[in-house]
Amino acid sequence: MRISRKALLALVSAAALATIGATTLPATSHVDTVAAEAAAAPSLAGTVALNNCSGSIIRFATSQDTDKAVMMTNGHCLESGMPGAGQVIVNKPSTRSATLLNATGGSLGTVKATSIMYGTMTDTDVALYQLSSTYAQIKALKFEALPFSASHPTDGTLIDIPSGYWKKTYQCGIEGFVYQLKEGAWTWKDSIRYGMECQAEHGSSGSPIVDRATRTVIGINNTGNDEGQRCTVNNPCEVDQAGNVKVDKGRSYGEQTYQINGCLGAGSTIDLNKAGCTLAKP
């Protein structure tokens, strides 16, 4: 898991450019070049810094400006500690605070949660907080929530993983999906495998996985294999449909979030009783 090492210890103790020969190409204006570089530049916009992890403010396609904003991080980043295997937390009061960040990691202010709408480490690793502020109120602080994808991500997609905790962005591509990812007592399904360029550090847990082309959230960062061990905490292993186990030291992973859209209630809330909702339930 990519929770900060300090926080993890506390929890455990408590529980190239191509060369163009002589061919003449149309000139590119300085304005075009600057715009292209800005579009490709890593950005922390839409992210938040937590005391032990990273996170983001997400906005669903159906969200309204008057809805209370939603903050997303990992289930293992919950202030109450890591949920057990099979445990689901729903509508639990919370007063957790987070720092809103701009594109370069500067603070735009502090927000507070009122509840943990949903939290689990079963099948996926996610926690969704309802904030006391509306989307309109955080927008007034010059903060833009990240749009949230309702579709399964695609293999090969170029991704950014912006960490509010470290104020840095990891960049790579998706290198396939893992049938089951096992770590300690927990099992995650259809996990997102990163290219080895993304060496996500402890503290980056909960960072959104952002499609670089669309700036849309397509998953959530959560773990990596530190020491080459097999299926232990901080050393997840890949398990295929035949039960074969693979250990890939140094590999980092994320989890699926698109399925959250099937459980949306009115006002950007979570309704686990909604027809078609596939999130783990209490």
N, C-alpha and C positions, 0 to 999 in steps of 0.2 A: 504494500500500500504506500501511497505517496504523501501521507500525512507527515508533518515535520517530525524529525527524529526526536526532538525534545518532547513534543506532544505525545508521540507514540510510546516513549519510555514511561511517561506519566500514566498513560492509559493502561499499559501492561502492568505497571506496578500497582495500579488501582484495580485492575482486572486484566559553368564556363561558357563564355561567349564564343560563338562560331566566327571564324575569320572569313570575310567576304573579299575575294580576290580583286579583280579589276572591274567587277560588275558595278554599275552605277544604279543606286536605288533612290527613290524619292526622298528628299530631305525631310527630316523630322524636326518640327519646331521645338524650341526650348520649352514652350508651354506643354506640348504633348509629352515630352520626356519627363518633365516634373510630375505631370498627372499620372503617368504610368508608374513612376517610382513610388509615388504616394499610395497608389492602389495596392502595390505589392509589399509595401513596408509593414513590418509587424506592428500591431496595435493592441494596446490594453483597453481600448474603449469597450465599455459594456461589462467590465470585470469588477470584482470586489476583492478586497483583502480581508481575510479572517485572521483570528489569533493563531490558528494552527494549520490552516489550509487556504486554498484558493477557491474562488467561486465566481458567479456571474449573475446578472439580472437578466432574466429571459422574458420574452413576450411571445405569446401564442398568436396564431393568425386571427383568433376570435377575441383577443383581449381588447378591452376598451380603455380609453384614457382614465376613466373614473374607477377602474378596477384597482384593487390593492396589488402592488407589484410583487413578483415572485422571484425569490433568490434561490439559486441552485448550487449545491455542492455535493460532496459524496456522503453516503450514509455513514461511512466510517469517520467522518469529520464532525458528527453530531456532538454538541457540548455535553451530552449525557453519556458519551462513550459509544463504542462500536456495538451495533445491534448483533444479537446472536444469529446463528444460521436459522432461517425460517421466521425470524422476528420481523414484524412490520409495525411501525409507529405511525399513528394517525391522529391528527388534530390535537397535538400536545402543546400546551402553552409554552412560549419561548420569549425571552427578552434579548436574544442575541443581537449584537451590533456588528456592522461591517462598514468598511470604508469604500466609498464609491471612487473609482479611478478614471482618469481621462486617458487619452491615447498614449501618453508618455509616462503614465504611472503616477501623476500628480493627484492629490486628493481633491475631490469635489464635494466632500461632506460625508456625514455619517448617517446611516439608516439603521432602524431597529426592527426586528421581527416581532410579531405578535403570536405566531404559532408555527409549529412544524406540521405542515399539512400532510406530508408523507415522508417516511424515511425507512430505508431498508438496505441490507446487503445481500438480499436473496434475489437471484437471477440477474439483477443489475446492482449498482452501488450508487444510490442517489438519495439526496434529501432536498425537499422542496419547502421553503419557508414562505409564509405570507408576511409581507412587511406592513408596517403601519402607514407607509406612504403610498400614494397612488402613482401610476405611471406618469400622470400629468405633473405631479409634484416633483418627481425625480428629473423629469425632462426640464423643468424650470431651473434645475441646477446645472444645466448643460450636459446632462448624462442621458445617453441613448441606450435603452435596453436592446439586447441582441435578439434578432428574430430566431424562432425555434422551428426546426424542420419537423415535418410530419412523416418523412420518408426514411426508409432504411438507407444508410450511407452506401456509397459505391466503392468497390475495390479500385485502388489507384488514385483516388481523390487526393489532391494536395491539401494539406491541413496545417493550421496554426493552432498551437495550444498555449494561450496566453495565461500566465500565472500571476495572479494578483499578489500572492504571498512574496514571490521573488521579484516581481515587476520585470519579468522577462518572458519571451515567447519562444517556444520550441517549434521548429518547422521540419516537416517531412511529408511522407505520403502514407496512405493506408496500404498495408501489405496483407490483405486478406482478413478473414474472420475465423475465430476459434470456436469450435462447437461448444466446448466447456473449458473454462479457465478456473482452476482450483487453487485456492490459497488458504492454508490452515483449515478451518472449519467451513469456509465459504465456497460456494460454487456460483459462477456467473456464466450466462449463456450468450452465445453469439458475440463474443468479445471482439473488440477492434484491435488488430495488431498493427503497430506502428513500424515504419522504417527505422533502422538503427540510428539514424541521425537524431531522432527524438529521444534523448537521454533525460527523461523527465525525473527531476529530483524530488526528494522528500520535501513536502511543503507545497508541491504543485497539485496535490490531490484536490479534486473538485474543479479544476480548470475546465472550461468548456473546450470541446473539440470543434473548431470552426472551419468550415469550408472556405478555403482561401479565396476562391473566385466569387462567392456569393455573400460572405461574411455572415453565414447562417450557422447556428449551433446544430451539429449533427451527432453529438455524443458527449461523453464526459470522461476526463482522464482519471485513472484511479490506481494503477499499480505498475510494478516492474520487477524483474528478477535480479536481485542484487548480487547474490553469491553463487548462483548455479545450483542451489539446493533444489530438492524435488517437492513441490506442493506445500512448502512451509510458509509462514508469515514473511512477507517481503520477498518471497521466492515462488511466485505462481508457476504452475505447470499447465501446458496445453494438453487437452484430452480430446481425441477425435471420436467419431461415432462408433468405431470399433473398440474403443477403450484403450487405444495406444496412447502412451504418455510421452510428451516431449518437453525437455527443459532447454530454455534458450537464455543463457546468462547475458544480462545487459539489455534484454528486450523489455520495452515498455508497452502498456496496453491501456485501452479505454473501454467503456461500456456503452451499451445502447440506451438511447433516451426517446427515440421516436414513438415508442409505445405509450408514452405518457399522454399523447394527444387523444388516444382512445378512452381516456379516463377523465377528461375535462368536464367540469361542471360549470354552472353559471358563474360569471365574475372571476374567471381565471382560477377556479378552485379545483380540487380533486374529488371525483365521485367514483369510488371503487365499485359501486353497484350499477354503474352505467353499462348497458348492453355492449358487449365486445371488449370491455376493459380486461387487459391481460396482465396488468401489474400484480405482483404478489400481494396477497390479502392477509389480514390478521387471522 
